[in-house]
Each structure stands twice: as C-alpha cells, then as structure tokens.
Amino acid sequence: MIKNGSVCVFNTHGADSVWSKRDGQTCTVVRPLTNDEADLSDVGSMYEIRFADGVITDAFEDELLVL
C-alpha cells in the first residue's frame, strides 16, 4: 500500500522519455494527488513524489514499487 512517506523505486516502464532516466531511483511519496490535480477516475491513483536530489514530480501508482 502506498502512503505518505513510503519509499519506492520509480519505473516509467519505458512510457515516458523525459522521466525514464530516473527509472530505478528511489523516491519518497509526498502525498496523493487530488481529483482537482488529476483525472483520477480515468488514470487511477497518482502521487506527488520527491527524489533524493529534491526533484519533485507526479507519478502513476504503477510507476512506484514500495520497498
């Protein structure tokens, strides 16, 4: 289960050329996104994540493997 503070391995599964360079890196889940931030009924759960170097982005649930 993914929750705030979860440490995960990030993996775009090759679907995002911009963020795929981060595949295999660990990140920390900051918080789940809200319906106002993403169409959750269409794409499913999404999360704001932070990498060790401080870079923050959003990730789909299937891009995060909880450690």
C-alpha positions as CSV (number, residue, x, y, z in Angstrom):
1,M,0.0,0.0,0.0
2,I,1.3,3.4,-0.9
3,K,1.0,6.1,1.7
4,N,2.7,9.4,2.6
5,G,6.4,8.8,3.4
6,S,6.6,5.5,1.5
7,V,10.0,4.9,0.0
8,C,9.6,3.5,-3.6
9,V,11.6,2.6,-6.6
10,F,10.4,4.6,-9.6
11,N,9.9,3.0,-13.0
12,T,8.1,4.5,-16.0
13,H,8.2,1.1,-17.8
14,G,9.6,3.0,-20.8
15,A,6.5,5.0,-21.3
16,D,8.0,8.5,-20.5
17,S,11.1,9.6,-22.3
18,V,11.6,12.6,-20.0
19,W,11.4,10.7,-16.7
20,S,12.8,7.3,-17.8
21,K,16.3,8.5,-16.9
22,R,15.0,8.2,-13.3
23,D,14.0,4.6,-13.6
24,G,15.5,2.5,-10.8
25,Q,15.9,5.5,-8.5
26,T,14.3,5.6,-5.1
27,C,11.8,8.3,-4.2
28,T,9.6,9.3,-1.3
29,V,5.8,9.7,-1.6
30,V,4.9,13.2,-0.5
31,R,1.1,12.9,-0.9
32,P,-1.6,11.5,-3.1
33,L,-2.9,13.9,-5.8
34,T,-6.5,15.1,-5.6
35,N,-9.2,14.9,-8.2
36,D,-8.6,18.6,-8.9
37,E,-5.0,17.8,-9.9
38,A,-5.5,14.7,-12.0
39,D,-8.4,12.8,-13.5
40,L,-8.2,10.0,-11.0
41,S,-11.4,8.3,-12.3
42,D,-9.6,8.0,-15.7
43,V,-5.9,7.3,-14.7
44,G,-6.2,5.8,-11.2
45,S,-4.3,6.9,-8.2
46,M,-1.4,9.3,-8.6
47,Y,1.1,10.7,-6.2
48,E,3.5,13.6,-5.7
49,I,7.0,12.1,-5.2
50,R,10.4,13.5,-4.3
51,F,13.7,12.1,-5.4
52,A,16.8,12.2,-3.2
53,D,18.2,15.2,-5.0
54,G,15.0,17.2,-4.2
55,V,13.3,17.0,-7.6
56,I,9.5,16.7,-7.3
57,T,7.1,15.3,-9.8
58,D,3.9,13.3,-10.1
59,A,3.8,9.5,-10.7
60,F,1.1,6.9,-11.5
61,E,0.6,4.2,-9.0
62,D,2.0,1.5,-11.3
63,E,5.3,3.5,-11.6
64,L,6.0,3.1,-7.9
65,L,7.3,-0.1,-6.2
66,V,7.1,0.2,-2.4
67,L,10.2,-1.0,-0.7
